[in-house]
Amino acid sequence: MPDDDLQVFLKALASTTRQRLFAHFAGGEELTVGEVAERAGLGPSTTSEHLAVLRRGGLLQSTRTGKLVRYRADEEGIAELLGQLHSYLLAPVEPQGTRASQG
């Protein structure tokens, strides 16, 4: 079973809405909630909730300047989590004990 960080990462990617929002950060762009909401055609509250999930999942970093919060892709965090996913997917599976079938 993947560790907690990897599970949160995968959960963040499981939503097509969050995948669409994350795409706005390609190329290292830094955006505010309002900018992402406008580009995505979503409300600021909904966008903020999704960005928080992406941040907790290790996909985004945030920087606060006064009241303004800017988000950007967390390239190092993503690379680390993708490495964990790669190791998890390629890890040998230990056979489970065979159970006699009841019939």
Secondary structure by P-SEA (a helix, b strand, c coil): cccaaaaaaaaaaccaaaaaaaaaacccccccaaaaaaaacccaaaaaaaaaaaaaaccbbbbbcccbbbbbbaaaaaaaaaaaaaaaaaccccccccccccc
